Amino acid sequence: MIRGLYDWTLSLASHRHATWALALIAFVESSFFPIPPDVVLIPMIIARPGRAFFYALVATVASVLGGLFGYFIGLSLFEQIGQPILDFYGKGEDFAHFAERYNEWGAWAVLIAGVTPFPFKVITIASGATALSLPVFILASVIARALRFFLVAALLWRFGEPIRDFIERRLGLVFIVFCLLLVGGFLGVTYL
């Protein structure tokens, strides 16, 4: 099922309405869809590198709006919609413990999930379910998603097709290491 969704999502990159498809995928990925918008974004940028930063902007705006929808799911529809989505991603049982500490570190969670391969929809729903400050959520989402999509756009714009394998296979790991170092540095400064 996931492979079929992946192939369908990838096929949208060559559609005549690819920009709208990118916006749609970025929106729904931030609230419930399992395939990341990079699947559409990367081929679009390779095909039209001059529009790389426009595509990154579309993905960022749509992803943040989709994140707000995920926040709404968590805030207003958690029991009916949010809990089953979290259960689908294997995060349902951990939620009670997670919610206790979430607002203390919520901005960091949004930032980290927004740039790493961690399912962003889990964090958007959790942010609503725990009533994380909406301005904090929006600011962290904008920073994280812009960083992710504009970095992908910049790498593809500069290096083209040869960088594609690095982005698809290793950029998530680079983001994870960067986030670990960043959080570790802040914790070191705070507690040392």
Helices and strands as residue ranges (DSSP letters): H 2-11, G 12-14, H 18-29, H 38-47, G 49-51, H 52-76, I 78-82, H 83-88, H 95-115, H 120-129, H 134-159, G 161-163, H 164-191
